[in-house]
Amino acid sequence: MSQSGLTRRQLHQWIGAGIAAISAPAIIRSGFAQSVPKITVRMGYTWASSQYYSIYLLGRDKGFYKEAGVDPTFIEGTGSGTGVQLLAAGKADLGAAIASGAVINAVSQGGKIRMVAATLASNPIAVISKASSPLQIPKDLVGKTIGMPPGTEQEQLWPAFLQVNKLDPNSIKVVSIAGDALPAALGMSRIDGYVSYSTDLPFIEKSGLNVVTMLFPDFGIVYAPGEGVVASQGMLEHKPEIVRAFLSGLRRTFTYALAHPDEAAAAGAKAFPDQIQEKVALSTIKIMEDVNKNAVRGGNVLNLFRMTDAQWQGTIDLLTKFGGLKNAAPVSQYYTNDFLPKA
């Protein structure tokens, strides 16, 4: 026993606690939670249609964002295309689960936004149809009626899918239907299929529909990153600490969710019980994690968050060749890794 009455182990624990307190954000040490900046984060799509968004809500439930120095309120979106316009106009502080294709289109048209972290390695867009009358290969679409959610990346990439697979746009009837209404429209046979994501399957099957998917990546349309966190240039220039704090909290959130997907699903159902079903959310989270498994090497989500010129240039080239993209900007104008937490 030392003169102070502390054992060597106790002394080490005391020193460690002191270092942790020094390293913690001042806002936590002070205990004044009300001084944590409040921000709005607009999701790319709706809670009901994208139940893996529960992961983001997990960080709020656990207090990870506040501990990083920011207090986000998450609001559902109506499509990435609409989301980037609102972000550029300053109608939200940050965007999450925003499609890279929407970012490319917006920036190419003069929008002052950038993706600051990738959260989905690639995009699992697919044509979804009933198993009893499946649409399995592109030529199956000829003569069919396909539902399309407006203002989304699905709508943006549809022309590229048709061109790559040599399909005449006039041979397929496309109807604009809100994302939440698409499963019901398919179930009532108002449409033969619709364009959405493979991550939707658990929710669709929960409604009683037995469906199959025709994945865009299997038929020539592959782009990355799939989704990410987006900020306006104004936010990056004038409130960089907010962006860094949010990404720090998000890193902790995604890391925890990898080990506790059940808790992530429960957080979503707790926050929005009328829109998110815990079992459905858990299934979609596992599908998302499967999409990300190669990017999250060694469990380090920074490998997922960090983006490359090659990723973005491939998507820009795809949209330029097949999606009608014009006036593409230099690749550095679409994304930045400068606000990510340090490894």
PADREN-117399 format. One record per residue (C-alpha): residue number from 1; x, y, z. Coordinates in Angstrom, 2 decimals. Example, Ala and Ser with C-alpha at 12.3 -4.5 7.8 and 13.67 -1.06 7.14 Angstrom:
% PADREN-117399
<pt nr="1" east="12.30" north="-4.50" up="7.80"/>
<pt nr="2" east="13.67" north="-1.06" up="7.14"/>
END
This chain:
% PADREN-117399
<pt nr="1" east="0.00" north="0.00" up="0.00"/>
<pt nr="2" east="1.40" north="3.46" up="-0.94"/>
<pt nr="3" east="1.52" north="6.38" up="1.47"/>
<pt nr="4" east="-1.70" north="7.68" up="-0.03"/>
<pt nr="5" east="-3.43" north="4.43" up="0.70"/>
<pt nr="6" east="-3.79" north="3.55" up="-3.04"/>
<pt nr="7" east="-2.64" north="0.27" up="-4.54"/>
<pt nr="8" east="-0.63" north="0.43" up="-7.78"/>
<pt nr="9" east="-3.69" north="-0.80" up="-9.70"/>
<pt nr="10" east="-5.94" north="1.82" up="-8.12"/>
<pt nr="11" east="-3.39" north="4.50" up="-8.92"/>
<pt nr="12" east="-3.33" north="3.44" up="-12.59"/>
<pt nr="13" east="-7.14" north="3.46" up="-12.72"/>
<pt nr="14" east="-7.24" north="6.94" up="-11.20"/>
<pt nr="15" east="-4.69" north="8.28" up="-13.71"/>
<pt nr="16" east="-6.61" north="6.66" up="-16.58"/>
<pt nr="17" east="-9.85" north="8.25" up="-15.45"/>
<pt nr="18" east="-8.17" north="11.63" up="-15.31"/>
<pt nr="19" east="-6.82" north="11.28" up="-18.84"/>
<pt nr="20" east="-10.26" north="10.24" up="-20.10"/>
<pt nr="21" east="-11.81" north="13.28" up="-18.50"/>
<pt nr="22" east="-9.24" north="15.56" up="-20.11"/>
<pt nr="23" east="-9.79" north="13.92" up="-23.51"/>
<pt nr="24" east="-13.58" north="14.11" up="-23.32"/>
<pt nr="25" east="-15.35" north="17.02" up="-24.98"/>
<pt nr="26" east="-15.58" north="20.04" up="-22.70"/>
<pt nr="27" east="-19.35" north="19.95" up="-23.09"/>
<pt nr="28" east="-19.48" north="16.55" up="-21.34"/>
<pt nr="29" east="-17.07" north="17.49" up="-18.57"/>
<pt nr="30" east="-19.10" north="20.58" up="-17.75"/>
<pt nr="31" east="-22.31" north="18.58" up="-17.50"/>
<pt nr="32" east="-24.32" north="21.25" up="-19.32"/>
<pt nr="33" east="-26.10" north="19.03" up="-21.82"/>
<pt nr="34" east="-28.28" north="21.92" up="-22.95"/>
<pt nr="35" east="-25.23" north="23.54" up="-24.58"/>
<pt nr="36" east="-24.86" north="20.70" up="-27.10"/>
<pt nr="37" east="-25.74" north="22.17" up="-30.52"/>
<pt nr="38" east="-29.03" north="20.88" up="-31.94"/>
<pt nr="39" east="-29.13" north="20.04" up="-35.64"/>
<pt nr="40" east="-31.54" north="18.47" up="-38.13"/>
<pt nr="41" east="-30.47" north="15.48" up="-40.20"/>
<pt nr="42" east="-32.67" north="14.65" up="-43.18"/>
<pt nr="43" east="-32.74" north="10.98" up="-44.20"/>
<pt nr="44" east="-32.78" north="10.01" up="-47.83"/>
<pt nr="45" east="-36.09" north="8.20" up="-47.65"/>
<pt nr="46" east="-38.92" north="7.20" up="-45.32"/>
<pt nr="47" east="-38.59" north="5.21" up="-42.10"/>
<pt nr="48" east="-41.10" north="2.59" up="-43.21"/>
<pt nr="49" east="-39.41" north="1.91" up="-46.55"/>
<pt nr="50" east="-35.84" north="1.96" up="-45.22"/>
<pt nr="51" east="-35.96" north="0.33" up="-41.82"/>
<pt nr="52" east="-32.19" north="-0.11" up="-41.57"/>
<pt nr="53" east="-32.19" north="3.63" up="-40.78"/>
<pt nr="54" east="-32.79" north="2.32" up="-37.26"/>
<pt nr="55" east="-28.99" north="2.23" up="-36.97"/>
<pt nr="56" east="-28.86" north="6.04" up="-36.99"/>
<pt nr="57" east="-31.51" north="6.19" up="-34.28"/>
<pt nr="58" east="-29.48" north="3.81" up="-32.13"/>
<pt nr="59" east="-26.81" north="6.48" up="-31.69"/>
<pt nr="60" east="-29.38" north="8.95" up="-30.46"/>
<pt nr="61" east="-30.89" north="6.40" up="-28.07"/>
<pt nr="62" east="-27.45" north="5.54" up="-26.66"/>
<pt nr="63" east="-26.32" north="9.14" up="-26.40"/>
<pt nr="64" east="-23.37" north="8.64" up="-28.74"/>
<pt nr="65" east="-23.97" north="11.83" up="-30.70"/>
<pt nr="66" east="-24.36" north="13.99" up="-27.60"/>
<pt nr="67" east="-21.16" north="12.55" up="-26.16"/>
<pt nr="68" east="-19.44" north="13.53" up="-29.42"/>
<pt nr="69" east="-20.79" north="17.07" up="-29.07"/>
<pt nr="70" east="-23.97" north="17.34" up="-31.17"/>
<pt nr="71" east="-27.69" north="16.66" up="-30.70"/>
<pt nr="72" east="-29.31" north="15.54" up="-33.99"/>
<pt nr="73" east="-33.00" north="15.25" up="-34.78"/>
<pt nr="74" east="-33.55" north="12.83" up="-37.66"/>
<pt nr="75" east="-36.39" north="13.50" up="-40.09"/>
<pt nr="76" east="-37.53" north="11.17" up="-42.84"/>
<pt nr="77" east="-37.09" north="12.12" up="-46.46"/>
<pt nr="78" east="-38.92" north="11.59" up="-49.73"/>
<pt nr="79" east="-35.95" north="10.74" up="-51.94"/>
<pt nr="80" east="-32.30" north="11.67" up="-52.30"/>
<pt nr="81" east="-33.01" north="13.98" up="-55.24"/>
<pt nr="82" east="-35.29" north="16.11" up="-53.11"/>
<pt nr="83" east="-32.96" north="15.81" up="-50.14"/>
<pt nr="84" east="-29.91" north="17.30" up="-51.86"/>
<pt nr="85" east="-31.96" north="20.26" up="-53.06"/>
<pt nr="86" east="-33.11" north="20.99" up="-49.51"/>
<pt nr="87" east="-29.58" north="20.64" up="-48.16"/>
<pt nr="88" east="-28.19" north="23.00" up="-50.78"/>
<pt nr="89" east="-30.92" north="25.49" up="-49.83"/>
<pt nr="90" east="-30.05" north="25.25" up="-46.14"/>
<pt nr="91" east="-33.31" north="23.52" up="-45.17"/>
<pt nr="92" east="-31.45" north="20.91" up="-43.09"/>
<pt nr="93" east="-28.03" north="20.85" up="-41.45"/>
<pt nr="94" east="-26.97" north="17.44" up="-42.74"/>
<pt nr="95" east="-28.31" north="14.64" up="-44.88"/>
<pt nr="96" east="-27.90" north="10.91" up="-44.15"/>
<pt nr="97" east="-28.40" north="7.86" up="-46.37"/>
<pt nr="98" east="-28.26" north="10.19" up="-49.39"/>
<pt nr="99" east="-27.48" north="8.52" up="-52.72"/>
<pt nr="100" east="-24.22" north="9.36" up="-54.46"/>
<pt nr="101" east="-26.03" north="9.66" up="-57.79"/>
<pt nr="102" east="-28.17" north="12.47" up="-56.40"/>
<pt nr="103" east="-25.05" north="14.24" up="-55.13"/>
<pt nr="104" east="-23.42" north="13.95" up="-58.55"/>
<pt nr="105" east="-26.43" north="15.39" up="-60.32"/>
<pt nr="106" east="-26.77" north="18.27" up="-57.86"/>
<pt nr="107" east="-23.09" north="19.25" up="-57.92"/>
<pt nr="108" east="-22.96" north="19.00" up="-61.72"/>
<pt nr="109" east="-25.80" north="21.53" up="-61.81"/>
<pt nr="110" east="-24.02" north="23.93" up="-59.45"/>
<pt nr="111" east="-25.25" north="22.65" up="-56.09"/>
<pt nr="112" east="-22.84" north="23.43" up="-53.25"/>
<pt nr="113" east="-22.85" north="20.13" up="-51.37"/>
<pt nr="114" east="-20.43" north="17.28" up="-50.70"/>
<pt nr="115" east="-20.59" north="13.78" up="-49.31"/>
<pt nr="116" east="-18.47" north="13.57" up="-46.15"/>
<pt nr="117" east="-18.80" north="9.85" up="-45.33"/>
<pt nr="118" east="-20.01" north="6.76" up="-47.20"/>
<pt nr="119" east="-22.47" north="4.60" up="-45.27"/>
<pt nr="120" east="-23.43" north="2.04" up="-47.93"/>
<pt nr="121" east="-20.60" north="0.55" up="-49.97"/>
<pt nr="122" east="-22.61" north="0.02" up="-53.15"/>
<pt nr="123" east="-26.22" north="0.35" up="-54.16"/>
<pt nr="124" east="-28.61" north="-2.64" up="-54.01"/>
<pt nr="125" east="-31.21" north="-1.19" up="-56.39"/>
<pt nr="126" east="-33.48" north="-3.85" up="-57.85"/>
<pt nr="127" east="-36.69" north="-4.48" up="-59.75"/>
<pt nr="128" east="-39.02" north="-6.21" up="-57.29"/>
<pt nr="129" east="-41.84" north="-8.44" up="-58.56"/>
<pt nr="130" east="-44.13" north="-11.21" up="-57.35"/>
<pt nr="131" east="-42.63" north="-14.67" up="-57.19"/>
<pt nr="132" east="-45.78" north="-15.94" up="-58.93"/>
<pt nr="133" east="-45.05" north="-13.75" up="-61.98"/>
<pt nr="134" east="-41.36" north="-12.94" up="-61.66"/>
<pt nr="135" east="-39.36" north="-10.38" up="-63.60"/>
<pt nr="136" east="-35.95" north="-12.02" up="-63.54"/>
<pt nr="137" east="-34.03" north="-10.64" up="-66.52"/>
<pt nr="138" east="-34.29" north="-7.28" up="-68.28"/>
<pt nr="139" east="-36.24" north="-8.52" up="-71.30"/>
<pt nr="140" east="-39.00" north="-9.66" up="-68.92"/>
<pt nr="141" east="-39.83" north="-5.97" up="-68.43"/>
<pt nr="142" east="-41.08" north="-5.48" up="-71.99"/>
<pt nr="143" east="-44.82" north="-4.85" up="-72.03"/>
<pt nr="144" east="-45.01" north="-4.53" up="-68.25"/>
<pt nr="145" east="-46.06" north="-1.69" up="-65.91"/>
<pt nr="146" east="-43.34" north="-0.68" up="-63.47"/>
<pt nr="147" east="-43.78" north="1.52" up="-60.40"/>
<pt nr="148" east="-41.17" north="4.22" up="-59.77"/>
<pt nr="149" east="-40.85" north="6.40" up="-56.64"/>
<pt nr="150" east="-40.37" north="10.02" up="-57.80"/>
<pt nr="151" east="-37.35" north="12.12" up="-56.87"/>
<pt nr="152" east="-35.16" north="9.11" up="-56.11"/>
<pt nr="153" east="-31.93" north="7.62" up="-57.40"/>
<pt nr="154" east="-33.97" north="4.70" up="-58.75"/>
<pt nr="155" east="-35.67" north="7.13" up="-61.10"/>
<pt nr="156" east="-32.31" north="8.66" up="-62.00"/>
<pt nr="157" east="-30.62" north="5.34" up="-62.82"/>
<pt nr="158" east="-33.55" north="3.81" up="-64.68"/>
<pt nr="159" east="-32.51" north="5.26" up="-68.09"/>
<pt nr="160" east="-28.99" north="3.86" up="-67.60"/>
<pt nr="161" east="-30.40" north="0.41" up="-66.81"/>
<pt nr="162" east="-32.51" north="0.50" up="-69.97"/>
<pt nr="163" east="-29.64" north="1.62" up="-72.18"/>
<pt nr="164" east="-27.12" north="-0.87" up="-70.82"/>
<pt nr="165" east="-29.61" north="-3.68" up="-71.40"/>
<pt nr="166" east="-30.76" north="-2.39" up="-74.81"/>
<pt nr="167" east="-34.40" north="-1.89" up="-73.80"/>
<pt nr="168" east="-36.69" north="0.56" up="-75.58"/>
<pt nr="169" east="-38.14" north="2.95" up="-72.96"/>
<pt nr="170" east="-41.41" north="3.00" up="-74.90"/>
<pt nr="171" east="-41.80" north="-0.75" up="-74.46"/>
<pt nr="172" east="-42.28" north="-0.39" up="-70.69"/>
<pt nr="173" east="-44.93" north="1.66" up="-68.92"/>
<pt nr="174" east="-43.50" north="3.51" up="-65.92"/>
<pt nr="175" east="-45.90" north="5.00" up="-63.35"/>
<pt nr="176" east="-44.90" north="7.38" up="-60.56"/>
<pt nr="177" east="-45.94" north="6.06" up="-57.13"/>
<pt nr="178" east="-44.78" north="7.11" up="-53.66"/>
<pt nr="179" east="-42.38" north="4.64" up="-52.12"/>
<pt nr="180" east="-44.62" north="3.64" up="-49.20"/>
<pt nr="181" east="-47.45" north="2.79" up="-51.60"/>
<pt nr="182" east="-45.44" north="0.56" up="-53.94"/>
<pt nr="183" east="-45.85" north="-2.79" up="-52.09"/>
<pt nr="184" east="-49.63" north="-2.31" up="-51.91"/>
<pt nr="185" east="-49.74" north="-1.42" up="-55.61"/>
<pt nr="186" east="-47.86" north="-4.61" up="-56.42"/>
<pt nr="187" east="-50.06" north="-6.68" up="-54.12"/>
<pt nr="188" east="-53.21" north="-5.38" up="-55.85"/>
<pt nr="189" east="-51.63" north="-6.06" up="-59.28"/>
<pt nr="190" east="-51.83" north="-2.40" up="-60.28"/>
<pt nr="191" east="-48.20" north="-2.81" up="-61.36"/>
<pt nr="192" east="-46.11" north="-5.80" up="-62.45"/>
<pt nr="193" east="-43.07" north="-4.72" up="-60.47"/>
<pt nr="194" east="-41.33" north="-1.69" up="-59.06"/>
<pt nr="195" east="-37.84" north="-0.31" up="-58.60"/>
<pt nr="196" east="-36.55" north="-0.17" up="-55.04"/>
<pt nr="197" east="-33.83" north="-1.83" up="-52.91"/>
<pt nr="198" east="-33.08" north="-5.36" up="-51.83"/>
<pt nr="199" east="-33.02" north="-4.02" up="-48.25"/>
<pt nr="200" east="-36.80" north="-3.60" up="-48.57"/>
<pt nr="201" east="-37.45" north="-7.35" up="-48.83"/>
<pt nr="202" east="-38.11" north="-8.14" up="-45.14"/>
<pt nr="203" east="-40.67" north="-5.34" up="-44.94"/>
<pt nr="204" east="-42.36" north="-6.45" up="-48.16"/>
<pt nr="205" east="-42.51" north="-10.09" up="-47.09"/>
<pt nr="206" east="-43.86" north="-9.04" up="-43.69"/>
<pt nr="207" east="-46.84" north="-7.59" up="-45.56"/>
<pt nr="208" east="-47.56" north="-11.05" up="-46.99"/>
<pt nr="209" east="-46.02" north="-10.67" up="-50.45"/>
<pt nr="210" east="-43.66" north="-13.33" up="-51.78"/>
<pt nr="211" east="-41.28" north="-11.47" up="-54.07"/>
<pt nr="212" east="-38.12" north="-11.84" up="-56.14"/>
<pt nr="213" east="-35.50" north="-9.28" up="-57.13"/>
<pt nr="214" east="-33.64" north="-8.36" up="-60.30"/>
<pt nr="215" east="-30.57" north="-6.53" up="-59.03"/>
<pt nr="216" east="-29.22" north="-3.67" up="-61.13"/>
<pt nr="217" east="-25.59" north="-4.65" up="-60.32"/>
<pt nr="218" east="-26.21" north="-8.07" up="-61.88"/>
<pt nr="219" east="-27.12" north="-6.34" up="-65.15"/>
<pt nr="220" east="-24.46" north="-3.72" up="-65.64"/>
<pt nr="221" east="-25.36" north="-0.91" up="-63.24"/>
<pt nr="222" east="-22.85" north="-0.84" up="-60.41"/>
<pt nr="223" east="-21.87" north="2.34" up="-58.60"/>
<pt nr="224" east="-20.26" north="3.31" up="-55.37"/>
<pt nr="225" east="-20.53" north="4.60" up="-52.80"/>
<pt nr="226" east="-24.18" north="3.74" up="-52.53"/>
<pt nr="227" east="-25.19" north="6.24" up="-49.84"/>
<pt nr="228" east="-23.61" north="8.61" up="-47.39"/>
<pt nr="229" east="-23.70" north="11.66" up="-45.16"/>
<pt nr="230" east="-23.96" north="14.94" up="-47.08"/>
<pt nr="231" east="-23.33" north="18.54" up="-46.03"/>
<pt nr="232" east="-23.64" north="21.89" up="-47.76"/>
<pt nr="233" east="-20.51" north="23.85" up="-48.54"/>
<pt nr="234" east="-21.75" north="26.51" up="-46.13"/>
<pt nr="235" east="-21.91" north="23.96" up="-43.31"/>
<pt nr="236" east="-18.41" north="22.70" up="-44.10"/>
<pt nr="237" east="-16.98" north="26.21" up="-44.12"/>
<pt nr="238" east="-18.83" north="27.80" up="-41.22"/>
<pt nr="239" east="-19.66" north="24.88" up="-38.87"/>
<pt nr="240" east="-16.98" north="22.24" up="-39.48"/>
<pt nr="241" east="-17.03" north="21.22" up="-35.82"/>
<pt nr="242" east="-20.67" north="20.16" up="-36.19"/>
<pt nr="243" east="-19.83" north="17.88" up="-39.12"/>
<pt nr="244" east="-16.88" north="16.36" up="-37.29"/>
<pt nr="245" east="-18.91" north="15.79" up="-34.14"/>
<pt nr="246" east="-21.74" north="14.11" up="-36.01"/>
<pt nr="247" east="-19.36" north="11.79" up="-37.89"/>
<pt nr="248" east="-17.59" north="10.94" up="-34.64"/>
<pt nr="249" east="-20.91" north="9.95" up="-33.09"/>
<pt nr="250" east="-21.90" north="8.07" up="-36.24"/>
<pt nr="251" east="-18.68" north="6.09" up="-36.21"/>
<pt nr="252" east="-19.40" north="4.93" up="-32.67"/>
<pt nr="253" east="-23.01" north="4.22" up="-33.63"/>
<pt nr="254" east="-22.13" north="2.05" up="-36.65"/>
<pt nr="255" east="-19.43" north="0.22" up="-34.70"/>
<pt nr="256" east="-21.85" north="-0.60" up="-31.89"/>
<pt nr="257" east="-24.56" north="-1.65" up="-34.35"/>
<pt nr="258" east="-22.23" north="-4.19" up="-35.97"/>
<pt nr="259" east="-22.02" north="-6.01" up="-32.64"/>
<pt nr="260" east="-25.60" north="-5.30" up="-31.51"/>
<pt nr="261" east="-27.94" north="-5.22" up="-34.54"/>
<pt nr="262" east="-30.83" north="-6.26" up="-32.32"/>
<pt nr="263" east="-30.42" north="-3.11" up="-30.22"/>
<pt nr="264" east="-30.34" north="-1.00" up="-33.38"/>
<pt nr="265" east="-33.62" north="-2.52" up="-34.54"/>
<pt nr="266" east="-35.17" north="-1.94" up="-31.12"/>
<pt nr="267" east="-34.08" north="1.72" up="-31.17"/>
<pt nr="268" east="-35.88" north="2.26" up="-34.47"/>
<pt nr="269" east="-39.08" north="0.61" up="-33.27"/>
<pt nr="270" east="-38.94" north="2.65" up="-30.07"/>
<pt nr="271" east="-38.55" north="5.94" up="-31.94"/>
<pt nr="272" east="-41.16" north="5.29" up="-34.65"/>
<pt nr="273" east="-43.42" north="2.42" up="-33.55"/>
<pt nr="274" east="-46.01" north="3.15" up="-36.24"/>
<pt nr="275" east="-43.46" north="2.92" up="-39.06"/>
<pt nr="276" east="-40.65" north="0.62" up="-37.93"/>
<pt nr="277" east="-41.22" north="-3.00" up="-36.92"/>
<pt nr="278" east="-38.40" north="-4.46" up="-34.85"/>
<pt nr="279" east="-38.15" north="-7.82" up="-36.66"/>
<pt nr="280" east="-38.34" north="-6.19" up="-40.06"/>
<pt nr="281" east="-35.73" north="-3.60" up="-39.09"/>
<pt nr="282" east="-33.37" north="-6.32" up="-37.85"/>
<pt nr="283" east="-33.65" north="-8.19" up="-41.15"/>
<pt nr="284" east="-32.95" north="-5.06" up="-43.20"/>
<pt nr="285" east="-29.99" north="-4.14" up="-41.00"/>
<pt nr="286" east="-28.47" north="-7.56" up="-41.65"/>
<pt nr="287" east="-28.96" north="-7.12" up="-45.40"/>
<pt nr="288" east="-27.26" north="-3.73" up="-45.21"/>
<pt nr="289" east="-24.38" north="-5.18" up="-43.23"/>
<pt nr="290" east="-24.00" north="-7.89" up="-45.85"/>
<pt nr="291" east="-23.69" north="-5.19" up="-48.55"/>
<pt nr="292" east="-21.02" north="-3.49" up="-46.43"/>
<pt nr="293" east="-19.12" north="-6.57" up="-45.26"/>
<pt nr="294" east="-16.17" north="-6.17" up="-47.63"/>
<pt nr="295" east="-15.84" north="-2.47" up="-46.84"/>
<pt nr="296" east="-15.92" north="-2.89" up="-43.07"/>
<pt nr="297" east="-12.61" north="-4.71" up="-42.89"/>
<pt nr="298" east="-11.62" north="-5.80" up="-39.42"/>
<pt nr="299" east="-14.71" north="-4.17" up="-37.98"/>
<pt nr="300" east="-13.34" north="-0.66" up="-38.62"/>
<pt nr="301" east="-16.20" north="1.41" up="-40.03"/>
<pt nr="302" east="-13.75" north="4.11" up="-41.14"/>
<pt nr="303" east="-12.87" north="1.74" up="-43.99"/>
<pt nr="304" east="-16.50" north="2.12" up="-45.08"/>
<pt nr="305" east="-16.76" north="5.86" up="-44.41"/>
<pt nr="306" east="-13.58" north="6.74" up="-46.34"/>
<pt nr="307" east="-14.12" north="7.30" up="-50.09"/>
<pt nr="308" east="-11.83" north="7.27" up="-53.15"/>
<pt nr="309" east="-11.56" north="9.09" up="-56.46"/>
<pt nr="310" east="-11.89" north="5.76" up="-58.28"/>
<pt nr="311" east="-15.28" north="5.03" up="-56.70"/>
<pt nr="312" east="-16.71" north="8.38" up="-57.62"/>
<pt nr="313" east="-15.19" north="8.53" up="-61.09"/>
<pt nr="314" east="-16.74" north="5.17" up="-61.96"/>
<pt nr="315" east="-20.19" north="6.42" up="-60.98"/>
<pt nr="316" east="-19.69" north="9.73" up="-62.79"/>
<pt nr="317" east="-18.67" north="7.85" up="-65.94"/>
<pt nr="318" east="-21.73" north="5.61" up="-65.67"/>
<pt nr="319" east="-24.12" north="8.51" up="-65.34"/>
<pt nr="320" east="-22.37" north="10.48" up="-68.10"/>
<pt nr="321" east="-22.56" north="7.59" up="-70.54"/>
<pt nr="322" east="-26.01" north="6.27" up="-69.75"/>
<pt nr="323" east="-27.81" north="8.64" up="-67.41"/>
<pt nr="324" east="-27.67" north="11.89" up="-69.35"/>
<pt nr="325" east="-25.24" north="13.57" up="-66.94"/>
<pt nr="326" east="-23.70" north="16.73" up="-68.39"/>
<pt nr="327" east="-21.05" north="19.16" up="-67.18"/>
<pt nr="328" east="-19.51" north="16.76" up="-64.70"/>
<pt nr="329" east="-17.27" north="18.57" up="-62.22"/>
<pt nr="330" east="-13.81" north="17.41" up="-61.11"/>
<pt nr="331" east="-14.20" north="14.39" up="-58.84"/>
<pt nr="332" east="-12.84" north="16.29" up="-55.83"/>
<pt nr="333" east="-15.93" north="18.52" up="-55.81"/>
<pt nr="334" east="-18.29" north="15.64" up="-54.99"/>
<pt nr="335" east="-16.79" north="14.35" up="-51.77"/>
<pt nr="336" east="-14.24" north="14.91" up="-49.03"/>
<pt nr="337" east="-12.69" north="12.71" up="-46.34"/>
<pt nr="338" east="-11.38" north="15.72" up="-44.39"/>
<pt nr="339" east="-14.06" north="15.61" up="-41.69"/>
<pt nr="340" east="-13.77" north="11.93" up="-40.78"/>
<pt nr="341" east="-12.53" north="10.90" up="-37.33"/>
<pt nr="342" east="-8.86" north="10.03" up="-37.20"/>
<pt nr="343" east="-7.97" north="6.34" up="-37.38"/>
END
